[in-house]
Structure formats: C-alpha cells, structure tokens
Amino acid sequence: MKRYSKNVIKTLASLGFDHIWTNADGYPCYVHPDDPDQTELSISPSISNEATARNLVRRAQKIARVAPVVEKRKAGQVKERQQAERDRARQRLEYVRAKQHRLIEQDADAAERARVEALIEVRERELAEYERLMKQPAQGGNTHRGTGHARHYVGARP
C-alpha cells in the first residue's frame, strides 16, 4: 500500500468511517455511520497522486459533514466594498477642493494653486471612472453564441 493510500485511510478512521468490506479489485470500502445515503468510499491501495488523495479526503469530509466552509464571493460584500471605494474617492475630492478654497483665501502662490488644480482634475477623473464602471452593461451577456453557431457557418454549405 502506498503512502497516499495510508494517509487517506488514516483520515477516514479519524473521521469515524467504518471498513465494511473489500471489493473484487482489492479496494477497501468505507462508509460513515451517520451518512443517511450510506455512500461507499472505495480506496485504491495504489494511490500515487496527491491530488487524488486530497479529493478523496475532501469527499470524505463532506460525507462526514466536517468539510471546512469555503467562503465564496458574495455580491453584497462586493457592492459594499465598491460603494466604500466611491465614498473614499468623493471624500478625497472634497478634501482637495476645500484645500483649494483655503489656498485662494490665503492668496497662495500660483505654483501651489496649479498643483492643487491638477490634483482636483485627477480626483474628478477617478470619480468619473467609478461612475462609468457602475453604468457599464455587464460583459458577455447575450453576445456568446456557443459552438453550435460556429459549426453552422464553418465550411461549405450543401
């Protein structure tokens, strides 16, 4: 028995799987007592691939209901992050405009005013880019035609 097979069998034992029988190919079959479907896991004694062993362990964890929860992308969180980024861009723009007003009141030199005006332009472009991205239609959409469309037009027609 190879190393990966031994590790998978040890993991199955630690998860509470019971050895029920050995099939005709010599693979030990395991089942979890709490599984309502009584799904059998047969483990090859010659697993030589780490990915295969990892997949078997993951499958066993799902059957035993101890698989780690994988955080998937949540649209609500993405929208909140994007809204926060737009709010920060607006705040930066407001800060620079307030600085410009202070410089005008203080009669600052022309170089300082020009630098602040350039910064205002950069902040306005940044905010405009966020607004453009929010109004842009979704990519892909109905433009994908699939392979059937390509097969129809490839080659000569009868």
C-alpha positions in Angstrom: 0.0 0.0 0.0 1.3 3.4 -1.0 1.8 6.4 1.3 -1.1 8.4 0.0 -3.5 5.5 0.4 -2.3 5.0 4.0 -2.9 8.7 4.7 -6.4 8.6 3.3 -7.3 5.5 5.3 -5.9 7.2 8.5 -8.0 10.2 7.7 -11.1 8.1 7.2 -10.6 6.4 10.5 -10.2 9.7 12.3 -13.5 10.9 10.7 -15.3 7.8 12.0 -15.6 5.8 8.8 -16.1 2.0 9.2 -14.5 -0.6 7.0 -17.3 -2.6 5.6 -15.8 -4.9 3.0 -13.1 -5.3 0.3 -14.3 -5.3 -3.2 -13.2 -7.7 -6.0 -10.4 -5.3 -7.0 -8.9 -5.4 -3.5 -10.0 -1.9 -2.7 -11.2 -1.5 0.9 -14.6 0.1 1.1 -15.6 2.5 3.9 -18.9 4.0 5.0 -19.8 6.6 7.5 -22.3 5.5 10.1 -24.1 8.9 10.2 -24.5 9.2 6.4 -28.2 8.7 5.5 -27.3 7.6 2.0 -24.6 5.2 3.2 -22.2 6.3 0.5 -19.4 3.9 0.0 -15.8 5.2 -0.5 -13.5 2.7 -2.1 -9.8 3.5 -1.6 -7.3 2.3 -4.1 -4.3 0.8 -2.4 -2.0 2.3 -5.1 -2.9 6.0 -5.0 0.2 7.7 -6.2 -1.2 11.1 -6.8 -1.5 13.7 -4.1 -4.5 15.5 -5.8 -6.4 12.2 -5.9 -5.8 11.6 -2.2 -6.8 15.2 -1.4 -10.1 14.8 -3.4 -10.9 11.6 -1.6 -10.3 13.3 1.8 -12.4 16.2 0.8 -15.2 13.9 -0.3 -15.0 12.0 3.0 -15.1 15.3 4.9 -18.3 16.2 3.0 -19.9 12.9 3.8 -18.9 13.2 7.5 -20.2 16.8 7.4 -16.9 18.2 8.7 -15.7 19.8 5.5 -14.4 23.3 6.0 -16.7 26.1 4.9 -15.3 27.7 1.8 -16.1 31.4 1.6 -17.4 32.2 -1.9 -17.7 35.6 -3.4 -20.7 37.4 -2.1 -22.2 40.0 -4.3 -23.4 42.1 -1.4 -19.9 42.4 0.0 -18.5 43.3 -3.4 -21.1 46.1 -3.8 -20.4 47.3 -0.3 -16.6 47.5 -1.0 -17.2 49.3 -4.3 -19.6 51.8 -2.6 -16.9 52.4 0.2 -14.3 53.0 -2.5 -16.6 55.5 -4.3 -17.2 57.2 -1.0 -13.5 57.5 -0.3 -13.0 59.0 -3.8 -15.7 61.6 -3.1 -14.1 62.4 0.3 -10.6 62.8 -1.3 -12.2 65.1 -3.9 -13.9 67.2 -1.3 -10.7 67.4 0.7 -8.8 68.7 -2.3 -11.5 71.3 -3.1 -11.5 72.5 0.5 -7.7 72.9 0.2 -8.1 74.8 -3.0 -10.6 77.2 -1.3 -8.1 77.7 1.6 -5.3 78.5 -0.8 -7.5 81.0 -2.6 -8.4 82.7 0.7 -4.7 82.8 1.7 -3.5 84.1 -1.6 -1.1 81.3 -2.1 1.4 81.3 -4.9 0.5 80.2 -8.4 2.5 77.0 -8.4 0.7 75.7 -5.3 -2.7 76.6 -6.8 -1.7 74.8 -10.1 -0.7 71.7 -8.2 -4.0 71.6 -6.3 -6.0 72.2 -9.5 -4.1 69.3 -11.2 -4.9 67.1 -8.2 -8.6 68.1 -8.4 -8.6 67.0 -12.1 -7.1 63.7 -11.1 -9.7 63.1 -8.4 -12.6 64.1 -10.7 -11.4 61.7 -13.4 -11.1 58.9 -10.7 -14.7 59.6 -9.6 -15.9 59.7 -13.2 -14.3 56.4 -13.9 -16.1 54.8 -10.9 -19.4 56.3 -12.2 -18.7 55.0 -15.7 -18.0 51.5 -14.4 -21.2 51.5 -12.4 -23.3 52.3 -15.5 -21.5 50.0 -17.9 -23.5 47.0 -19.0 -22.4 43.5 -17.9 -19.7 41.9 -20.1 -20.6 38.8 -22.0 -24.4 38.8 -21.8 -26.2 37.7 -25.0 -23.2 38.0 -27.2 -21.9 34.5 -26.6 -23.3 32.2 -29.3 -21.6 28.9 -28.4 -20.1 26.2 -30.6 -23.3 25.5 -32.5 -23.2 28.8 -34.2 -19.6 28.3 -35.2 -20.3 24.8 -36.6 -23.2 26.1 -38.7 -21.0 28.6 -40.6 -17.8 26.6 -40.9 -17.1 25.1 -44.2 -19.3 25.0 -47.4 -23.0 24.6 -47.2 -24.6 21.8 -49.2 
